Amino acid sequence: MPKPRVLISGASIAGPALAFWLHRYGFEPTVVERAPELRLGGQNIDVRGAGREVSRRMGIEDSIRAATTGEVGTRFLGPGGKTVAEFPAGTTDSGGATAELEILRGDLAEILVSRSQPNTEYRFGDRIASIREEADGVTVGFDNAPDERFDLVVAADGIGSSTRQLVFGNEADIRSLGLEITYATIPRTAADDDWWRWYNAPGGRSITLRPDSQGTIRAALNLITDKNRQDVGADRRTPAQQRARLRAQFGDAGWEAQRILAGIDDADDLYFESIGQVHAPRWSSGRVALLGDAAYCASPVSGMGTSLALTGAYVLAGELAAHRHHRDAFAGYERIMRPYVAQAQQLPPGTPRAANPQSRLGIAAFGVALKVAATPFIGRLGDRFFTPPADKIDLPDYSHLGG
């Protein structure tokens, strides 16, 4: 019998992880990615809880550890850059604002692709243009290749998934969290350290600097926006327009703002997005399934994106291996993952506005709360506040299926 062919859209985290498991269970995976090559770099992400357990079962935990950013914890700063409170990195699979395993998104993607590539066909510089489902398969049209037939298709191409749009239309509810984040890599200086440093300025603005494994610094400029609308205009700004916008918004923010703005002028990896969550009433339709951010983005502020991607890939592949019919497999995938996703998307009260106060008084109150949370007496409570529910799932054991 020929191996079932599965086309996966997206070569970030969820897609390559799914390809790894599918091959192990006897499928023939193909990954299509619209970028011309693997997207390296990116910002810091953490591998926690169930996601970390999945990495163990994949045999890549040591590779992730070897590529960690070296971040030692999270430090909140007040006026002039004076430390208000600090929280050392977690020492368990799930704990802390900084996880024990912190890695750049592109570095984790590279690990996953390198592990899956020997048994997976990767097609860069192309994307799915059409999907036509038939009784015994799916005919897929591409932008730059002839139509091709697959048994199943999985959309793992992010919060703005074009593949999801082809099959599900506007069925998914993309909910704005009222936060815009701009990311860039800037030069490291002698004054930088290995803490994740967080500084607040009035007007719902915050600035963060984080170490990486490349000898540079990952900067982020965060701005509270109107949460009642998704600022789609952010996607249409050119890099030059965004740089001008940032100079106007953060020019008077203080601390390292001017250094960051100067660094962003020269950065070749400037990226900006309006933060939101994806709430989809279903994750499959016929022979097409959704995975990762395309199905259930919890947003970067949840601390759960990597755990959801790795865990979802593991469960989806395992359920496909465990069932003879894809409908039963997709149903099992949703049954197992839905409660985990619901917890991940339940953000702490006031997120993200509580961490980005509008007034100086609000910033001062936030600082007092952080000081209290960082005291030894309250420390365990503070750790729980900063620890997402990454381990709140009983991972099935699919090892008897060949995994």
C-alpha positions in Angstrom: 0.0 0.0 0.0 1.3 3.5 -0.8 2.0 5.8 2.1 -0.8 8.4 2.7 0.4 11.7 1.4 0.0 14.8 3.6 0.6 18.3 2.4 1.5 20.8 5.2 1.4 24.5 4.6 4.0 26.4 6.8 7.6 25.7 7.7 7.9 27.4 11.1 7.3 25.3 14.2 4.1 23.3 13.9 4.6 22.3 10.3 8.0 20.7 10.6 7.1 19.1 13.9 4.0 17.5 12.3 6.2 16.3 9.4 8.6 14.6 11.8 5.8 12.6 13.5 3.9 11.8 10.4 6.9 10.1 8.8 7.5 8.1 12.0 3.9 6.8 11.7 4.2 5.8 8.1 2.9 8.9 6.2 4.6 10.8 3.4 4.7 14.5 4.4 5.4 17.4 2.1 5.8 21.0 3.4 5.2 24.0 1.3 6.4 27.4 2.5 5.8 30.7 0.7 9.1 32.2 1.9 12.0 31.6 -0.5 14.0 29.9 2.3 13.7 28.9 5.9 13.1 32.0 8.0 15.9 32.2 10.6 16.3 34.6 13.4 13.1 36.0 14.9 12.4 36.6 18.6 12.8 34.6 21.8 10.3 31.8 22.4 10.2 29.3 25.2 9.8 25.5 25.3 7.6 24.6 28.3 5.4 21.9 29.8 3.9 19.6 27.3 5.9 21.2 24.5 9.1 20.3 26.3 7.9 16.8 26.9 7.2 16.5 23.1 10.7 17.7 22.4 12.0 14.9 24.6 10.0 12.3 22.7 11.4 13.8 19.5 14.9 13.5 20.8 15.6 17.2 20.3 15.7 18.6 23.9 19.5 18.6 24.0 19.7 20.4 20.7 17.3 23.0 22.0 19.4 23.4 25.2 22.5 23.8 23.2 20.9 26.7 21.2 19.4 28.6 24.1 19.7 32.3 24.4 21.3 32.3 27.9 18.5 34.5 29.3 18.8 34.4 33.1 15.5 35.9 34.0 13.2 38.9 33.7 14.0 42.3 35.2 11.5 45.1 35.3 12.9 48.6 35.2 11.8 52.0 36.5 12.8 55.6 35.6 16.4 55.8 34.5 16.7 52.0 34.1 16.7 51.3 37.9 15.6 47.7 38.7 12.1 47.6 40.3 11.8 43.8 40.5 13.4 40.7 39.0 12.3 37.1 38.5 15.0 34.5 37.8 14.5 32.0 35.0 12.4 29.0 35.9 14.1 25.8 36.9 11.2 23.4 36.0 9.6 22.4 32.7 7.0 25.2 32.9 7.9 27.8 35.5 8.8 31.5 35.3 8.4 34.5 33.0 11.7 33.3 31.5 11.6 29.5 30.9 14.5 27.3 31.5 14.7 26.7 27.8 14.6 29.9 25.8 15.5 29.8 22.1 15.1 32.0 19.0 12.1 31.1 16.9 14.3 30.6 13.8 16.8 28.4 15.7 14.0 26.0 16.8 12.6 26.0 13.3 16.0 25.0 12.0 16.3 22.2 14.5 12.8 20.9 13.5 13.5 21.1 9.8 16.9 19.4 10.0 15.3 16.5 11.9 12.4 16.1 9.5 14.0 17.1 6.2 15.7 13.7 5.4 12.2 12.2 5.2 10.1 15.2 4.1 10.0 17.2 0.9 10.3 20.9 1.6 9.1 23.3 -1.1 10.1 26.9 -0.5 8.9 29.9 -2.5 5.4 28.5 -3.2 2.0 28.4 -1.5 -1.4 26.7 -1.9 -3.6 28.6 -4.3 -6.6 26.3 -4.4 -8.0 23.2 -2.8 -10.5 20.9 -4.4 -11.7 18.0 -2.2 -12.8 14.8 -3.9 -14.1 11.5 -2.6 -10.7 9.9 -2.0 -8.3 12.8 -1.9 -7.6 16.5 -2.3 -6.4 18.2 -5.5 -4.2 21.2 -4.6 -3.3 24.0 -6.9 -0.1 26.0 -6.3 1.1 29.5 -7.3 4.3 28.1 -8.9 3.8 24.4 -9.5 1.3 22.1 -11.3 -1.8 20.8 -9.5 -1.1 17.8 -7.3 -3.1 15.2 -5.4 -2.8 14.5 -1.7 -4.7 12.4 0.9 -4.8 15.2 3.5 -3.9 18.9 3.8 -2.9 20.6 7.1 -2.8 24.4 7.4 0.0 25.4 9.8 0.7 28.8 8.2 0.1 31.2 11.1 -2.6 33.5 12.4 -3.3 35.0 9.0 -3.4 31.6 7.3 -4.3 31.9 3.6 -4.9 28.1 3.5 -7.5 28.5 6.3 -9.2 31.3 4.3 -9.5 29.0 1.2 -11.4 26.3 3.1 -13.0 28.0 6.1 -13.5 31.5 4.7 -14.0 34.0 7.6 -15.3 31.4 9.9 -12.5 31.9 12.4 -12.8 34.8 14.9 -9.6 36.7 15.0 -9.8 38.8 18.2 -7.5 41.8 18.7 -5.9 42.2 22.1 -5.2 45.9 21.5 -1.4 45.6 21.3 1.0 46.3 18.5 4.6 45.0 18.8 7.6 45.9 16.6 10.6 43.6 16.7 14.2 44.0 15.5 17.7 42.9 16.1 20.1 45.6 17.3 23.9 45.5 18.2 24.8 44.4 21.7 26.8 46.9 23.8 29.0 46.4 26.9 26.1 47.7 29.0 23.8 44.9 28.0 23.4 41.8 30.1 21.6 38.5 29.9 18.4 39.6 31.6 15.1 40.2 29.7 14.7 43.9 30.6 11.3 45.5 30.6 10.8 49.2 30.8 7.4 51.1 30.8 6.7 54.6 29.6 3.4 56.5 29.9 0.9 56.1 27.1 0.6 52.3 27.1 4.2 51.9 25.9 6.9 49.4 26.9 10.3 48.6 25.6 12.0 45.3 26.1 15.6 44.0 25.4 16.5 40.3 25.4 19.7 38.5 24.8 20.2 36.0 22.0 22.6 33.3 21.0 24.1 35.4 18.2 25.9 38.1 20.2 23.2 40.7 19.4 20.1 42.0 21.3 16.4 41.4 20.4 14.4 44.6 20.9 10.7 45.0 21.0 8.6 48.2 21.1 5.1 47.6 22.5 2.1 49.9 22.1 -1.4 49.6 23.4 -4.0 50.3 20.7 -7.8 50.2 20.3 -8.7 46.6 21.2 -12.1 46.9 19.6 -10.6 46.7 16.1 -7.9 44.8 14.5 -5.4 47.3 13.1 -5.0 45.8 9.7 -3.3 48.9 8.6 -0.2 47.7 10.4 0.2 45.0 7.8 0.1 47.6 5.0 2.8 49.9 6.3 6.1 49.9 4.6 9.2 49.5 6.8 10.0 53.2 6.2 6.5 54.2 7.4 6.8 52.0 10.4 10.2 53.5 11.4 8.7 57.0 11.1 5.7 55.9 13.2 8.0 54.5 15.9 10.1 57.7 16.0 6.9 59.7 16.7 5.6 57.2 19.2 8.7 56.4 21.2 11.0 59.4 20.7 10.3 60.7 24.2 9.9 57.3 25.9 13.3 57.5 27.7 15.7 54.8 28.9 17.1 53.0 25.7 14.5 54.3 23.3 16.9 56.5 21.2 19.4 53.7 20.9 16.7 51.2 19.8 15.3 53.6 17.3 18.7 54.2 15.8 19.3 50.4 15.7 15.9 49.8 14.0 16.9 52.3 11.3 19.7 49.8 10.3 17.9 46.5 11.1 17.2 44.2 8.2 14.7 42.1 10.2 12.2 44.8 11.2 8.8 43.1 11.9 5.6 44.4 13.3 2.2 42.9 14.1 -1.1 43.5 15.8 -1.5 40.9 18.5 -4.6 38.7 18.5 -6.0 35.3 19.1 -7.7 32.8 16.7 -10.9 31.3 18.0 -12.1 28.8 15.4 -15.4 26.8 15.9 -13.8 23.8 14.1 -10.3 22.7 13.2 -11.1 20.5 10.3 -13.3 20.3 7.2 -13.3 17.2 5.2 -9.7 16.3 4.5 -8.3 19.6 5.6 -7.2 20.4 9.2 -5.8 23.4 11.0 -2.8 23.3 13.3 -0.9 25.8 15.5 -1.6 29.5 15.2 -3.8 28.9 12.1 -6.2 27.0 14.4 -5.7 28.5 17.9 -3.2 31.3 18.1 -3.1 32.3 21.8 -0.9 35.3 21.0 2.8 35.9 22.0 1.8 37.4 25.4 0.3 34.0 26.4 3.7 32.3 26.6 2.0 29.3 25.1 2.6 29.5 21.3 5.5 27.0 21.1 3.8 24.5 23.5 0.6 24.6 21.5 2.5 24.1 18.2 4.6 21.2 19.3 1.8 19.5 21.3 -0.8 20.0 18.6 1.6 18.5 16.0 2.3 15.5 18.2 -1.4 14.9 19.0 -2.6 15.4 15.4 0.0 12.9 14.0 -0.7 10.4 16.7 -4.5 10.5 16.2 -4.0 10.1 12.4 -1.9 7.0 13.1 -4.4 5.7 15.7 -7.5 5.9 13.5 -8.3 4.3 10.1 -10.4 7.3 9.0 -9.3 10.9 9.0 -12.6 12.1 10.4 -12.1 10.1 13.6 -8.5 11.3 13.8 -9.5 14.9 13.5 -12.3 14.5 16.1 -9.8 12.9 18.5 -7.3 15.7 17.9 -9.9 18.3 18.8 -11.2 16.4 21.8 -7.7 16.2 23.3 -6.4 19.7 22.4 -9.5 21.8 23.0 -9.2 22.0 26.8 -5.5 22.7 26.6 -6.1 25.5 24.0 -8.9 27.0 26.1 -6.6 27.3 29.1 -3.8 28.8 27.0 -6.1 31.5 25.6 -7.4 32.4 29.0 -4.9 35.2 29.7 -4.3 36.8 33.1 -6.9 39.5 33.9 -6.0 42.8 32.3 -3.5 41.4 29.8 -1.9 43.1 28.0 -3.0 46.5 29.4 -2.0 45.8 33.0 1.6 45.4 31.9 1.5 48.5 29.7 -0.1 51.2 31.9 -1.3 54.5 30.4 -0.3 56.9 33.2 2.8 57.5 35.4 0.6 56.6 38.4 -0.4 53.3 36.7 3.3 52.6 36.1 4.1 53.2 39.7 1.2 50.9 40.8 2.5 48.2 38.5 5.9 48.6 40.0 4.6 48.2 43.5 2.7 45.0 42.5 5.9 43.6 40.9 7.9 44.4 44.0 5.4 42.5 46.2 5.3 39.6 43.7 9.1 39.4 43.8 9.4 39.1 47.6 10.3 35.7 49.1 7.0 35.5 51.0 4.9 36.1 47.9 7.4 34.7 45.4 5.5 31.5 44.8 2.3 33.5 44.0 4.4 35.7 41.6 5.8 32.6 39.9 2.3 31.2 39.4 1.3 34.5 37.8 4.2 34.3 35.3 3.8 30.6 34.6 1.4 29.7 31.7 -0.6 26.5 31.8 1.9 24.7 29.6 1.7 21.4 31.4 -2.1 21.2 31.8 -2.7 18.3 29.5 -2.3 14.5 29.8 -0.2 13.7 26.7 -1.3 10.5 25.0 1.3 7.8 24.5 1.4 6.8 20.8 4.7 4.8 21.1 2.9 1.6 20.3 2.1 3.0 16.9 5.7 3.3 16.0 6.4 6.7 17.7 
